Amino acid sequence: MRQSDSFSRHLPQFPESLWRATTELPSFPRLDEDIEVDVAIVGAGIVGITTAYLLSKQGVKVAVLEAGVILNGTTGHTTAKISAQHGKIYDELLNHFGKENAQMYYKANMDAKAFILNTANELGIECDLRPESAYIYVEKTDDLQGLQKEFDAYIKLGIPGQWRDELPIPLKVKGAIEMPDQGQFHPLHYLKPLVEESVKNGAKIYEHTTITRLEDDGPPYTLSAYHGKAKVRCRRIVSASHFPFLDKKGLYFARLHAVRSYAVAFRPERPFPGGTYLSVGNATPKRSLRTASYNGEDLVIAGGENHKTGQSIRTYERYEQLEKFGSELFGIKEIPFRWSAQDLETLDKVPYIGQLTEGDDGIYVATGFYKWGMTQGTLSGMILSDLIVGKPNPYALLYNPSRFKADPSVKNMVVQNADVAKHFIAGKVGLIQRKADDLQPGEGGVISYDGRRAGGYRDDEGNLYIVDTTCSHMGCEVEWNDGERSWDCPCHGSRYTYEGEVIEGPATKPLDKLEKRI
């Protein structure tokens, strides 16, 4: 496989998540017959599984419909911190949402953390759940003022926190904020028992079932699948599919943008002192640290290197930078795992959890977790299950998807959609010189094919796959991701395999296959 040789000594050839590699999950059939349920949940990540668990406990008849396999999206590729410390967010929340709502955001995420702990205790789940202090820090003087404003927000909001001039890890910083009583866990070891409990409670789970269409405006509603002719009749729908599979009047494609981040899990040469860490300065690359158990010892997970999906040419180098960061701090004996994840961000950094639009009674959505899906995804299940059974939830108004804050939402919507337009146009113009014959084994990229723009990939055995690079969602041109061997859309974050099959939405249809040569 042709990759950069600038630094890597330890990186695995193929990406694989630690969580997925160490969890044997049950498998479920594809939906191949019409069914009728109270609630159809589209997506089997932390949102879908938590919602199904809570509803099935209350006797609600639930079906979970997953396009791929359960717990294999962002939930299976997270860094899995359980924290209310979401970067430098409280100063922003205080300014844009007011004191009461900013306090509510903190309380909501702490309640989600408590739910995870209580559920693990109640079900006797062994998931390497550890209490940890969480730290955000800056390394440059230019970023110190912003961190001090964040600490001032902690004081105004009554959030527990301490200012630190040094960190327990061997990294020189200009300042840090410690938030005590946070945590970390193995997300799939936690969620697997919730899957099993949901099934015991009568929930039905279907894999390899892509829902693409809402056939009527109910309730009741009818959903149809991409494969086969099976239909789902239901009175409530939950879109837990990361990017909402139903957009309708919500304009979610204009109110969300997709960001990829990367992680390496390595055996350190020097001990890790505990805690979870996140850099929040603008003058240095984003970095994240935590530990995880593996074969009786602790690995260190280094994460970061964020960029908008489809807008980085050499993604493999992102892993190399994390390898370098980990090596400088702790030394590296071995890197058993590397992986990446995709997250969606809203215009104001607060997730959309609730009714899809004000006019869509019975259709719910949860998305835009801003890289903090363990608490926000859990919170989604708590809010949505309450809304569905008619129980008041104290956080529903704050997370309401129909909210629209003029500051900063209008500005951010203009910026995001200008960025989309730029990449839409850029992908349609320009001369492409490269041909399919130029691709070496293990290499992919944009090529000229029959006088048109196309995507080519040659596998390690020399087989050549050629696809149309026009995204099936809204017509942007996808770009090659060499670190994951995938085609990624820079406009709205859809991702495809090198053969053109959908990995992540909002796209539901594959790329057109132009040729396969053996």
N, C-alpha and C positions, 0 to 999 in steps of 0.2 A: 504494500500500500504506500503510495507516494505521500509523504507528509513532511512537514518542516523538520529539519535536523538541527535546529538552532539550540535546543536545550535538552529535550526529553531523553531520559535514560530509563524511566520506569513505567511510562504510561501504557496501559493495555491497548491492544490494537482496536478493539471494539468497545463502544460504550455499554455499560451495564450498571444498573442501580444496585447498591448494596441492599436496599430494602426488598427489591424484587428477587434478588439472587438468594436471599436467606428466608424466603417465605413460600411455603407450598400452599397455593390457593386452590379452592375448589373450582371446577369448571361447570358451566351451565349451557344449556342448549340454545340454539337460535330459535327465535319465535317463528313457528311455521303454521300457526292456526290462529283464527280470530279469538280474542279474549275480551272479557269485560271486567273492569276493576273500578274501585272508588277513585284511586289516584295512580296515574302513570308518571313515573319518575324517569326522565331521560338523562342517563349518565350515572356511572357507578364509581365515582370517586368519593372523597370524604363527605361531600354534600349529599349525594344521592344515598349513600349507605347510612349516614346518620339520620337523614330524614325518614328512610324506610324503617330503620330500627325504632325510632320514636313513634311513628304512625302505627306500625304493626303491633307494638306493645299495647296500643289503645284499641285494637280490634279493627283497624282500617284495612280494607283489602287493597294491597299494593302490588304493582308490577314495576320492576326496575329494568330498563332497557338500555343496554350498553352496545355501542357501535363496535368496539373491539373486545377486550377482556377486562374484567373488573380490576380496579385499582392499578391501572397501568398508565394513566396519564400523569398529570402534574402531581397527584397524590402519591404515586409510586416513585416519583423522582424529585421530591422535595428535600430540603435539608432538615425538616421536621423539628423546628424549634416551637415550643409552646410558650408564647410570650405576648404581652401587651406593649412591649417596647418595639415599635415598628419604625425604626430609624428616627429621624428628626421630624416627627409628625405633630406633636402636641402644640408647638408654637403655631403651626399652620392651622390646626383645628381651632385653637383659641381665637385666632384672627378671623377665620372664615365662617365658623359655626357658632361661636360664642362659648362662654364658660360652661354652661349646663350641658351642652351637647358634647363638648370635649371631655368633660368628666364622664359622661355616659359612654363614650367610646372606650375609655379605659375600663370602666366597670363591665361593659359587655364582653370584652376580651378576657377579663379576669373570671367572669362567670363561665365562659367557654372553657377556660383552663380548668376551673373547678369541676365542670361537667366531665371532662376527660378523666380527671383523677377519680371522681366518684364512680364513674362507669367502670373504670379499670378495677377498682376495689370491689364493686358490687358483683362483677362477673368473674373476678379472680384472674384477670388478664395479666400475663407476664409480657411486658413490652418495653423493658429497659427504661421505665419511666423514672427520671431523675430530677430532683429539684436543683436548680442552678441559678446563680445570679447572671443577669444579662447585662452586657456592657455595650454602649456605643462610644466611639472615640474618633478623634481627629489627630492627624499627624503633622499638619502644617499650621503655622500661625494665622494664615489667611482664613482658615476655617474655624478659628477659635470663637469668634464673635457669634457665629450661628449656633454653635454648641452651647454657649453661655445663655443665649436666648431660649434655647430648648430647656435648659435647666431652670430658668426663670419661670417657664410655663409649668414645669413640674410643681414648683412652689405655689404658684397661683391656683393650680388645680387640686392641690393636696395629694399629688401622686408620690408615693414613697420612692425616694431616690437619693443617692449620695454622689457628690462631685469627687472625682479621683484625678490626681495628677499623674498616677502611674497605674499600669495594668499588671495583673498576675503573670501574663505572658511576656516573653522577652521582646517587647516592641516599644520603642520610644514614641511617646505621644505627647501632644500639647495639652490634652485634657480628655476626660472621659466621664460618663454618667453611668453609675451602677443602678440597675433596678433589681431589687431582691425578689425572691419568691417566684421566679419563673421556672422554666423547665425544658426538657427534651425527652424524646422517646423514639421507639421504632414504630413508625406509623402503620405499617401493614400488620405487625403483630397485634396492635391495638384494634385495627378495623376488621381483621379476619373473624374474631368472635362476634362482632356486631353483624357481619354477614350471616354467620351461622344462627345467631339468635333471631334475626329477621326471618330467615327461612323457617325456623321452628314456629314462629308466630304466624306463618301462613303467607309471607311475602313470596312472590315469584320473581326470579331473576333470569334474564335472557342476555346472552352474549352474542356478538357478531350480528347485531340487529340495529341497523342504522335507520332512525326515524327521520323522515325527510319532509313530511307534509301533514298539515292540519286540514282535514277535509271539510269541516263545517265550523260554524261559529258558536256552537253550543253555549252553555252546557246542556246535555252531554256532548262530549267531543269525540271525534274519530281521528286517530293517528294512523298513518300508513308507513310501512317500512320500505326501504330501498330495495332490499332483496326479497323476492317473493311477493305474495299478495296478502299476507297477514295484516290484520287491522286490530287496533286497540280502541275499545270504547271505554270512556272514563268520564267522571264528573269534574275531576281536577287534574291539572298537568303541572309538573315541576320540571323546569329546564335546569338541570344540574350538569350540563354538558360542557362546562368551562366557558366557551363562547356560546351564547344563547342560540339554540337550534331554530327557535322561532323569533324573528326580529319584528315583523309586522310594523306597527307604528312607533316602536320604541327607539328606532334609529341607533341601536346598540353599536353597529359598525362604525358610527361617527363618534360614539361616546366612550369607546374602549381602544386601547392600543396594546399590542402584544410585545412582550419583552422576554428574551431568552437569557438564562444564566447557567453557570457551569459549576461542577463540583468534582473534586478528586478526594478519595478516601485512602489515606496512607498510614503505614506503620511507622511511627516516629522513632528516631534514634534517641531523643531526649523526652522526658516525661511532660505531659500536658497538665497544667495546674488546676484545671476545672474552670467552669464558667462557659458562657457563650458570648461571642464577640461579633461586632459589626462596625465597619468603618463607615462614617457618614460625611466625610469631607468631600468637597468638590475638586480639591487639588491633587487627590490621589485616587487610584482605582478602588472600586468597591470590593471589600473583602469580608468574608464571614468565616467563623471558626466554631466548631463544637466537636465532641467525641461521640463514638458509637461502639458498642461491643461487637466483636467478631472473632469467633474461634477462641474464646476465653481471654482475649486481650482487647484493649481499646485502640481503635483507629481514630485518627484525626480527620475530620471532614473540612476541607478548605473550599469555600465557594465564592462566587462573584463573577467578574468579567461580563457584566450585563450589557446587552445591546438590543435594539429593536429587532424583532424577528425579520430575517431576510435581508438585513442591512449590515452584515459583516462578511467579508470575503473569505478570510482564513480563520474559521472557527476552531480548528484544531490548535491553533496557537493560543487560544484562550485557556485550554487545559495546560499548556506548557507554562503559562504565566502563573497559574495556580500552583503547579508543581514547584516552580522557582520560589514562590512565596513560602510554601510549606517547608521547603528544604532550608531556606535561610533561617526560619524560626526554630525548627525542631529537628532538622535532618530527616532524611527519608530512607528507610530500609527497603520498602516495597510499596507499590500502589496497586492493590487488588481491584479497585473499581474507579471508573470515571463515568459521569453521566451529565445530562443537562435537563433543564425543565423550562417550560413556557408558562409565563404568568401574564394576566391581563390587569391593566391599570385603568381606573376610571378617571374622569376629568378632575375630580377633587380629592382623589386618593381614598375615598370612603366607598366600600363595596355597594353594589346594587343588590339588595335582598328584599324580595316582596313581590307584589303583583306586577306582572310584566309591563302593563300600562294601566292608567286609571280606568280605562274602558274595558279591560279584559278580566272580568270577574271569573275566577277559577283557574287562571293561568299564572304561574309564579316563576320567578327566576332568581338565581344566585350567581353572581359573577364579579370579577374585578377585585381580587383579594390583595393586590399590591404586594405579592410575594409572602403573604402571611396567612396561608390557607389553612393551617392547622387549627388556629383559634377562629378565624373568620369562617372557615368551612363548617366547623362544628356549630358556631353561632347560627349559620344559615339553617342547619337542620333544626335548631331550637326555635328560630323565628318562624320558619315555614310550616313546621308541624303545628305550632300554635295557631297560625293564621288559618290553616286548613280545617282544624277542628273547632274554630271559633273562639279560641282562648286569647285574651289580650296579652300582648308581649310588650314589655317596656321599651324595647329597642327598635320596634318596627318603624316608627316615624323617622328616626335618624337615618336608617338604611333604606328608606323608601326609594325605589328606582325612579319615581316620578319627580323627585326633588330636582331643583335646578338652581344652584347658587350662582348669581351673576358674577361673583368674584370668588374663585378664579375660573368658573366653568366656561364662560363665553370666550375668554382669551384662549384657554386650552383647546376648546373645540376648533377655533380658527387655526391654531398652530398645528394640531393633529391632522386636520383635513388638508391643510396646505402641504404637509409632509406626504400624505397619501397621494395627493395630486402630483407632486414632484416625482414620486417613484412610479406612478402609473405612466406618466409621460416618458420618463427616462428609460423604462423597459421597452417602449415601443419604437425608439429611435436608436440610431447608431449602427455602424457597420460591424458585422461579426466575421472575423477572419478564420476562426478555428473550425476544423472539420472533425468528423467522427473518428477518422483514422489517426488523429493526433492524440487521442486519449490513451493513456497507459493503463495497465491493470490496476484496479483500485482507485481510479481517477474519474471524476465527473466534472461537468461544466456546461456552459452555454455554447452551442455550436451552430454552424450554418448547415441546414439540411434541406435539400431541394430548393435552395434559394430563400429559405425562411428561418426564423429564429426557432431553435429547438433545444431540448436538454438531453445530453448524452451521459451515460455512465457505463464504464467497462469494469466488470467484476474481476475478482482475482483469478478466475479461470479463463478470462478473455472474452466472456459473453458481453455483448453490447446491447444496451437498452436505450431507446430513443423515445422521448415523450414531447408532446406539445407543452410549452412553458406557460401557456395562458391559464391562470388560476380559474377554476370552475366557479368560484364564488362571485367575483365582480370584474373579472377580466384583467387584473394586474398580471405582470410577468414575474414568475417565481425565479429565485436564485438558488444556486447550489450551496449546500451546507456540507463542507468536507469533513467536519468533525463527527457528524451524525449520518452521513451519506443520505441526505434527504433534500427535497426541493421545498424551499420556504418562501412564503409570500410576504413581501415587505409592506404591503398595504394593511392587511387585516389579520395576518398571522397564521393563515392556513398552512399546513405542512403535508407533504406527500412522500411516500417511499420512492426509491429510484425507479421503480416500475410504475409509479404514478398513482398508487393507492393512497387514500386519505389516511393520514396519521392524526391530524388535529383539525378541527373546524375553525372558522365557520363553514368551510366547504363541506359538502356532503357527497359530491360526485368526483370520481377520479380524474386525473389528467388524461387527455387522449393519448393513447399509445400509437406511436408512428411506426416503430419497427423494433423487432428483436432479432439480432444476428448472432448466431453461434459459430 
